[in-house]
Each structure stands twice: as C-alpha cells, then as structure tokens.
Amino acid sequence: MYDDHNREAEGRLVMKLSDGRELPVEMWKTRIVQKINLVPVADRLKAIEEGGYNTFLMKSNVIFLDMLTDSGVNAMSDNQLAAWMNSDDCYAGSMTFYEFEKAVQDVLGLKYVMNVHQGRAAEHLIPKVFSKPGDIVPTNFHFTTTRAHIEILQCTMPEIYKDEAMNTASKYPFKGEMDPEKLNAIIKKNGAKKIAFVRMEATTNLMGGQPFSMANLKEIKEICVKNKIMMVLDGSLMCENAYMIREREKGYENKTVAQIVKEMCSVPDLYYMSGRKNTCVRGGCIATNNEEIFLKIKPWLPVYEGFFTYGGMSQREVGMMAVGIREMVDPDLAGATVRQIKFGIDKLVAAGVPVVTPPGGLGIHVDAGKFLPHVPHNEYPAGALCAALYIASGIRSMERGTVSMDRTPDGVERMSELELCRLACPRRVYSQSQIEYAIDRLTWLHKNKKLIKGLKFTYEPPVLRFFLGKLAPIDNWGEKLAAAYKKEMGPV
Ligand SMILES: *Cc1c(COP(=O)(O)O)cnc(C)c1O
C-alpha cells in the first residue's frame, strides 16, 4: 500500500472543495482512541501555577491538546503494532535488526547502520569520536541536545544560517539553508583542521521546521569536499524537508518523497536521526555508506548504548522502526503535518496573529516577540505566551526562545533571536476541528494580549534549564487573564 507512489501526483492530501477552498484531509482512519479532558479555566490556572509556569512540568491529566512536541507522541500504524508482536527478542543477532538494516538500505540508500536509544545518543557518540576540545562544528541551526553535547566536549557550534532565517514574516521558501559564504569565512579564519564536521539539520527543529533546498545541501557538501571536512546530516525531521523540497524547489515537482529522501541521504558522509519523529517510534540510528567512518563509531556503541544488533532499543522498537522507515516516505504521512500546519498558519495570518511564515514542517510557531511587544526580552515573552495559551485553552505548547537557551559558560544569559511559542503537530494525532480550536483560542489571546506580562525564574537549573526551570508571573497576570477568560467565555 505504501509503495504506490503514483498517488503522489494526484495531490490528494488537499481536497478542493466545491466553493474553491482547500481542505487538508487525513488519509487514514482512527482505530484506537484515547480520551482527553478539558478542565475548567480555574483548574488550569492552578495547574500552571503548580508547574512553575513551565509547560514541561505539568501532568498530562490537565492537558487538553498536547502540542508540546512531536517527539515520541506520533500515532503508529497498524503495521507498526504488528511488527511489535512479530519482533525477534534476542540480545545478539536478532533478525529484527537485519530487517531494520534492510529498510535503511532500501529507503535511505545507506549500507551501514547502527541503532541508538534516541537521537541524542547519536549526538553523544559522533562528536565524541570525531572532535577534540577547541574544535568547531558549524551548523545551519542548533538543536538543544546537539549543542549541549558539543559544548560538553569544549567545542563550539556557530549557527550560520542566511539572514532571511530570522525574518519571521518571510516568504523565503528555504529558511533552513546554511550560508555558504559564512562557512567559507569560518574555514578561512580557523583552518579546515579546526572544523570537526559540518552539521546540517533537516528540517531545522528550533527554527520551526524550516527546510533547506537540495541545491543548498549540495553546495555546502562541495565546500566540505574541497576542504576535506566531514558532513553530518541530522535527518530526524527529514521527510517533511523532502516534502517541502518537492513543493517548493524547481526540478523536484515530479519526484516522489521517497526519491528525494534517498537523494538527500546520498549527500552527507554520515547520517543520524531520532526515530521519535519521522518513524513514530522511540529510538534512533546512525547510518553511512562510508565503512571507515562507521568502524570508528561502532566499537563505542556497546560502551554507551548496547550490542550492535539493538543499540539501546528493545527489539520491539527496532521492529516498529523498520516499518516506520518504510512508511515515513509515504506522502500522506510526510505531507500530513505540512498541510495541517499550512492550514493553521493561513488562518492565523488572516486573523492578524503574528506567526512564523512560510509554514514549516513541525508545528505552528507563534512569534511571541511580536505578539507581546510590551513584554521585555529578559522577561521571556515566549514562555509567558505558552503559559497564557494553556490558561486560555488547555493546550500545551513549548517555549522556544530565551528560556530554551542556556547561559554561556561564564553565566551570561543568551538572548534568543527568536521568541517562539510552538504548537507542535504530532503526526496523525489531531483532527482538523482540534486545529480550528487552537486557532480560535490564539486569536482570542491576541485580542487580550495586554493582559499578559512577563516571567521571572524562581529556580534555574545549570543546564537545559527549560526542562526543569520554574518561573513566576510578574504582577500576577495569570489570575487576571483567567478571570477575563471566564467572564467572556465561561468556566471552561
Ligand atoms: C528530537 C531531535 C533530536 C534529539 O533526539 P531525541 O530522540 O529526542 O534524543 C536531535 N535533532 C533533531 C533535529 C531533533 O528533532
């Protein structure tokens, strides 16, 4: 069923309605459901207070739509659950691993593969093997766990995106691109030997799932080849990138997502991913066609992850991931979130709510800096907007702004260039009406934005502070917002 790529040309994901509108239609049916709950606004206020105005610290029984992340919360398919039952549980030599290896070879076109327990385990192993203190790892955009691992090893990770990337109201289709001139300048200034590797992330998670073009990936690779620098691709969100290349890059209109994914994987020297995103399973992998690179990493796998036929995952997960790899290039899956996000973004733009454009592949990103211009940058506008959205809707979003930036090693606060409130769209999880609800509550908040003020830390952990940090609202604005909501919208 998933091999039928002819369907792609039909563009069935977007139904044209008879009145001319376009509706993204889900190409699956629901066979198992989980009940969710919308608690009254008074309870929501209590819950966010208990969670220290940090959406990470809330229990799921008070969450209505959980749009914190797309990580590990995507809906699996019937075939993945069947693979769970059929997996071959053994420590060494499991046939399930070899099925996974075959899927990687077929879909990614990469010969050598090892599992790791999550994406960040790959981010632990790769720089451990390929960098030394003082090295540089240029990247199109950082990811939280990537940067933490690079900096623990006393390396630096400059982000060399193009200027357009920071324009939240942009029309540029490939904001995830690396700037080749900036890369050349870094190589010239420091020498190629100081560059441990160049890292490209497809799509850029913290930028809102913005893609890069194939042309850019290849241009950067050329620079790497010329300077004998290794290129690493973080492909955790690669299928959405491939789908947007198909939609936006000249020459790719008639290629399938499967073909584009394979072409992308043929460019870097080394590939890794978190399976929690595109393959809808907990786990990850590292893969390459370069045997020498592979053999440098492989001996370290049993030290940190496990024997090479399971790499820190259970065989059940390896089996589900083998199916997930084959399914992830299905345009109905790769394009589903892209379409859903576009639907939301178009409506929010029309309602005057400042959101990141063009739509990316990960979620709806609200520009909290523009949404709350009266909240100073050092009072965390994105964190405040996430808390406010929860109070007004029961929707859990994620702060992607200054709270998500750790201080420099000298203790200076790093101001994020973007203050985003991210409503992630987990794959195949939320329906069209639920997205409409989110749009409505964001619009209501925008009309009442003056009620929202800033936050201050009451507990600040030393690393990845956004996970466990606690904050408090300045001037008790949470209570005032909840009261205004109740007055206009009722107790729920
Ligand atoms: C999620 C993610 C990671 C980390 O993977 P985990 O499985 O959460 O450890 C790394 N890079 C990108 C781009 C991601 O989206």
PDBQT file of the ligand as one rigid body, heavy atoms in Angstrom, charges set to zero:
ROOT
HETATM    1  C1  LIG A 501      14.488  15.366  18.513  1.00  0.00    +0.000 C 
HETATM    2  C2  LIG A 501      15.697  15.766  17.832  1.00  0.00    +0.000 A 
HETATM    3  C3  LIG A 501      16.948  15.383  18.311  1.00  0.00    +0.000 A 
HETATM    4  C4  LIG A 501      17.138  14.598  19.585  1.00  0.00    +0.000 C 
HETATM    5  O1  LIG A 501      16.540  13.342  19.511  1.00  0.00    +0.000 OA
HETATM    6  P1  LIG A 501      15.946  12.583  20.800  1.00  0.00    +0.000 P 
HETATM    7  O2  LIG A 501      15.402  11.321  20.228  1.00  0.00    +0.000 OA
HETATM    8  O3  LIG A 501      14.918  13.449  21.414  1.00  0.00    +0.000 OA
HETATM    9  O4  LIG A 501      17.081  12.331  21.709  1.00  0.00    +0.000 OA
HETATM   10  C5  LIG A 501      18.050  15.787  17.585  1.00  0.00    +0.000 A 
HETATM   11  N1  LIG A 501      17.930  16.520  16.474  1.00  0.00    +0.000 NA
HETATM   12  C6  LIG A 501      16.738  16.902  15.993  1.00  0.00    +0.000 A 
HETATM   13  C7  LIG A 501      16.661  17.722  14.751  1.00  0.00    +0.000 C 
HETATM   14  C8  LIG A 501      15.582  16.545  16.641  1.00  0.00    +0.000 A 
HETATM   15  O5  LIG A 501      14.395  16.942  16.170  1.00  0.00    +0.000 OA
ENDROOT
TORSDOF 0
